Amino acid sequence: MEKKLFFISMIMLFTISSFSKAQKIDVYSEKEKYGLIVNQKKVTEPIYDVIYKFKNNIAKVAQHGTWRKTESDNNSLIFPLINLEHKKEQYEGGKYGAIDINGKIVIPLEYSHIGNFENNRARAYKDGKIGIIDSEGKVIIPIEYTNIGNFENNRARAYKDGKIGIIDFEGKIIIPTEYTNIGNFENNRTRAYKDGKIGIINSEGKVIIPIEYTNIGNFENNRARVYKDGKIGIIDSEGKVIVPIEYTHIGNFENNRAHVHKGKKQGIINSTGKIIVPVEYNYIGKFHNGRAKAQRNNKMIFIDEMGNEV
């Protein structure tokens, strides 16, 4: 059977084993499959659909895929001009792996895609999951996540079964993938969401404020309003309850005091949660000169700042 043979030569510098020299790399084609020639010696049979450019002495390869028309030039291949029709096509659906300069398979052809290697690592995709492998094919982060975010300060968000966690560069789980959302960290803390509730965790995954509130307001002067079961209270930055979560409304504090509501009843508390004026009035107005208009049992009266009728 007559074989149609094509050659494209590229001169690239590689460090091989313990010495460095110029390597002449050729790619040849038979029946639209590609093989590798190094220094005029065939090192692989023509069994690959795709051979990508060598980087750090390895090249990604793929088999069993198809070509799809595209508008842009496919310049990531080592052979963009061997078959001119591939110059305007995108390869997809194959199984990816990698070979070294000797044609040895260093990463098995079992992945649906392998990203670009940076710092000796690349994202690898398999069966709809993603993980991270090194250039020798070792799995650094298991291929079990639906997505892995960008690494910053040696950490990245990891997504699995609709939940979010945080892993480090070696795949160690820092924060379990059990939250529906994790906010941005500030001062080593962030809000974390789980089962419709919110709490606060630190960067090591320790729960600082239990994941039990429907909302947590912004912290000011080390305190924040919290909401739970339709009620409001106040906690400090360590999660300690300062004002019990039993009010339907807590007003702004002025002169260390705030109006509070329990349903249709009103009272006044101080900043430690102590009740100053019992929560038994239908209405309490603003204080002027130490007294305020109030209504109790449909009777309008005046009370002092301790709740005494005057």
C-alpha positions in Angstrom: 0.0 0.0 0.0 1.4 3.3 -1.0 2.0 5.6 1.9 1.8 9.3 1.6 4.5 10.9 3.7 4.8 14.6 4.7 7.5 16.3 6.7 7.6 19.6 8.5 10.8 20.4 10.2 11.2 22.6 13.3 14.4 23.3 15.2 13.8 23.6 18.9 16.2 23.6 21.9 15.7 21.0 24.6 17.5 19.8 27.6 17.6 16.0 27.3 18.7 13.9 30.3 21.9 15.4 31.6 23.0 17.3 28.4 21.7 20.0 26.2 21.7 20.1 22.4 19.7 21.2 19.4 17.0 18.7 18.4 15.5 18.5 14.9 11.8 17.7 15.3 9.8 16.5 12.3 6.2 15.4 12.1 5.0 13.0 9.5 1.6 12.0 8.3 0.1 8.8 7.0 -3.6 8.6 6.3 -4.2 11.8 8.4 -2.5 10.4 11.4 0.6 11.9 12.8 3.9 10.6 14.1 7.1 12.2 15.5 10.6 12.1 14.0 13.5 13.4 16.1 16.9 13.9 14.4 15.7 12.0 11.4 14.6 9.0 13.4 11.0 7.9 13.8 10.2 7.8 17.5 6.4 7.1 17.2 4.1 5.5 14.7 1.6 7.8 13.0 -1.2 7.1 15.5 -2.1 10.6 16.7 -4.8 13.0 15.5 -3.0 15.9 17.1 0.5 16.7 18.3 0.8 20.0 20.0 4.0 22.1 20.3 6.6 20.8 22.7 7.1 22.7 25.9 9.5 21.7 28.7 10.3 18.5 26.7 6.7 17.2 26.5 4.0 17.6 24.0 0.3 17.0 24.3 -1.2 14.5 21.9 -4.7 13.2 21.2 -6.5 10.4 19.5 -10.1 9.4 18.5 -11.4 12.9 18.0 -12.9 14.9 15.1 -12.3 18.2 13.4 -14.8 21.0 13.3 -14.8 24.2 11.1 -13.7 27.3 12.9 -13.1 30.9 11.9 -9.7 31.3 13.5 -6.3 29.7 12.7 -5.3 26.8 14.9 -1.8 27.8 15.7 -1.3 25.7 18.8 -0.5 22.6 16.8 3.1 21.6 15.9 1.9 20.9 12.3 -0.6 23.7 11.4 0.2 23.4 7.7 0.6 19.7 7.2 -3.0 19.5 6.2 -4.2 22.9 5.2 -7.8 22.2 5.9 -6.9 21.8 9.6 -5.7 25.4 9.7 -9.4 26.5 9.9 -10.6 23.6 12.0 -10.9 23.0 15.7 -10.1 19.5 17.2 -12.6 18.1 19.7 -13.9 14.9 21.2 -10.5 13.2 21.5 -8.6 11.6 24.4 -5.6 13.6 25.5 -2.3 12.6 26.9 1.4 13.6 26.5 4.6 12.3 25.0 8.2 13.1 25.7 10.9 13.9 23.1 11.6 10.2 22.7 7.9 9.5 21.9 7.3 7.8 25.2 3.8 8.3 26.6 4.3 10.2 29.9 0.6 11.0 30.4 -1.9 8.4 29.5 -4.4 9.3 26.7 -7.4 9.2 29.0 -8.4 12.8 29.5 -11.0 14.7 27.5 -8.8 17.7 27.7 -5.5 18.8 29.3 -4.8 22.5 29.8 -1.5 24.3 29.3 1.2 23.4 31.8 2.4 26.2 34.1 4.8 25.6 36.9 4.8 21.9 35.9 1.1 21.6 36.4 -2.0 21.6 34.3 -5.8 21.2 34.6 -7.0 17.8 33.4 -10.6 16.9 32.5 -12.2 13.5 32.6 -15.8 12.3 32.6 -17.0 15.8 33.2 -14.7 16.4 36.2 -11.6 18.5 36.6 -8.4 18.0 38.6 -4.7 18.9 38.3 -1.8 16.7 37.1 1.9 17.3 36.8 4.0 16.9 33.6 4.7 13.3 34.6 1.0 12.4 34.7 0.9 12.3 38.5 -2.5 13.4 39.8 -1.9 16.3 42.2 -5.6 17.2 42.8 -8.1 14.4 42.2 -10.2 14.5 39.1 -13.4 14.9 41.1 -14.4 18.6 40.9 -16.8 20.3 38.6 -14.5 23.4 38.6 -11.4 24.7 40.2 -10.9 28.5 40.4 -7.6 30.4 40.0 -5.0 29.9 42.7 -4.2 33.0 44.8 -1.9 32.8 47.7 -1.7 29.0 47.2 -5.4 28.5 47.5 -8.4 28.1 45.1 -12.1 27.6 45.3 -13.2 24.1 44.4 -16.7 23.1 43.3 -18.2 19.7 43.8 -21.9 18.4 43.7 -23.1 22.0 43.7 -21.1 23.0 46.8 -18.0 25.1 47.3 -14.9 24.7 49.4 -11.2 25.7 49.3 -8.2 23.6 48.5 -4.5 24.4 48.5 -2.0 23.9 45.6 -1.3 20.3 46.8 -5.0 19.4 46.8 -5.4 19.6 50.6 -8.9 20.5 51.6 -8.7 23.7 53.6 -12.5 24.4 53.7 -14.8 21.4 53.0 -16.9 21.5 49.8 -20.1 21.8 51.8 -21.1 25.5 51.3 -23.4 26.9 48.7 -21.3 30.1 48.6 -18.2 31.5 50.3 -17.6 35.3 50.2 -14.3 37.1 49.8 -12.0 37.0 52.8 -11.3 40.3 54.7 -9.3 40.3 57.8 -9.0 36.5 57.6 -12.8 36.1 57.7 -15.7 35.7 55.3 -19.4 34.9 55.2 -20.3 31.3 54.4 -23.7 30.0 53.2 -25.2 26.6 53.8 -28.7 25.2 53.5 -30.1 28.8 53.2 -28.3 30.0 56.3 -25.3 32.3 56.8 -22.4 32.4 59.2 -18.8 33.4 59.3 -15.7 31.2 58.9 -12.0 32.0 59.0 -9.4 31.2 56.3 -8.7 27.8 57.9 -12.4 26.8 57.7 -13.1 27.3 61.4 -16.7 28.4 62.0 -16.5 31.7 64.0 -20.2 32.5 63.9 -22.5 29.5 63.5 -24.2 28.9 60.1 -27.7 29.4 61.5 -28.8 33.0 60.6 -30.9 34.1 57.7 -28.8 37.3 57.5 -25.9 39.0 59.2 -25.6 42.8 58.9 -22.3 44.7 58.5 -20.1 44.9 61.6 -19.7 48.3 63.2 -17.8 48.8 66.4 -17.4 45.0 66.6 -21.1 44.4 66.5 -23.7 43.4 63.9 -27.4 42.7 63.6 -28.4 39.1 63.0 -31.7 37.7 61.8 -33.1 34.3 62.6 -36.6 32.9 62.5 -38.0 36.3 61.7 -36.4 37.9 64.7 -33.5 40.3 65.2 -30.7 40.4 67.7 -27.1 41.7 67.9 -23.8 39.7 68.1 -20.2 40.6 68.4 -17.4 39.6 66.0 -16.8 36.3 67.9 -20.5 35.3 67.6 -21.4 36.1 71.2 -25.0 37.2 71.5 -25.2 40.7 72.9 -28.9 41.4 72.3 -31.1 38.3 72.3 -32.6 37.4 69.0 -36.2 38.0 70.1 -37.1 41.4 68.6 -39.0 42.2 65.5 -37.2 45.5 65.2 -34.1 47.2 66.8 -33.7 50.9 66.1 -30.4 52.8 65.8 -28.5 53.3 69.1 -28.4 56.9 70.3 -26.8 57.8 73.6 -26.3 54.1 74.2 -30.0 53.3 73.8 -32.3 52.0 71.1 -36.0 51.4 70.6 -37.0 47.8 70.2 -40.2 46.1 69.1 -41.8 42.8 69.9 -44.7 42.6 67.6 -46.8 45.6 68.4 -45.2 46.3 71.7 -42.2 48.7 72.2 -39.5 49.3 74.7 -36.0 50.5 75.1 -32.7 48.6 75.6 -29.1 49.7 76.1 -26.1 48.6 74.1 -25.6 45.5 76.3 -29.1 44.3 75.7 -30.4 45.3 79.1 -34.1 46.3 79.0 -34.3 50.0 80.2 -37.9 50.6 79.4 -40.1 47.4 79.5 -41.4 46.2 76.1 -45.0 46.8 76.9 -45.9 50.1 75.3 -47.9 50.6 72.1 -45.8 53.7 71.3 -42.8 55.5 72.6 -41.7 58.8 71.1 -38.4 60.5 71.1 -37.0 61.8 74.4 -36.7 65.5 75.0 -35.3 66.9 78.2 -35.3 63.4 79.8 -38.9 62.4 79.0 -41.0 61.0 76.1 -44.6 60.6 75.2 -45.7 57.0 75.4 -48.9 55.0 75.0 -49.9 52.1 77.1 -53.3 50.4 77.3 -54.7 53.2 75.0 -53.6 55.8 77.5 -51.1 58.5 76.5 -48.6 59.3 79.3 -45.1 60.7 79.7 -42.2 58.5 80.9 -38.7 59.2 82.0 -35.6 57.5 80.6 -36.0 54.6 83.0 -39.6 54.0 82.0 -41.2 55.6 85.1 -44.4 57.5 84.5 -44.0 61.3 85.1 
